């Protein structure tokens, strides 16, 4: 086999290999962006208002219930602002904020 023919075969194999690798790389999906969970958002609210212990809604009564832990910094008005700031348009639409006695803060 001539030297030129061997070199041509090596080049052919290498180019075929490179094309295969390139095609494989294009088929790989991009990593999804990291998703923010409701727990992550609640941790952020708890960082701003340490007394925050969680919340739930009662749509029928138009109430947003929040747990406040005594002896921790924070009050209902500060917590209401923090919830709005952190959740933005995802904030529950209930108009009345009702504070409940909490035993544990969210963090």
Secondary structure, 3 states (H helix, E strand, C coil): CCHHHHHHHHHHHHHHHHHHHHHHHHHCCCCCCCCCCHHHHHHHHHHHCCCEEEEEEECCCCEEEEEEECCCCCCHHHHHHHHHHHHHHHCCCCCEEEEEEECCCCC
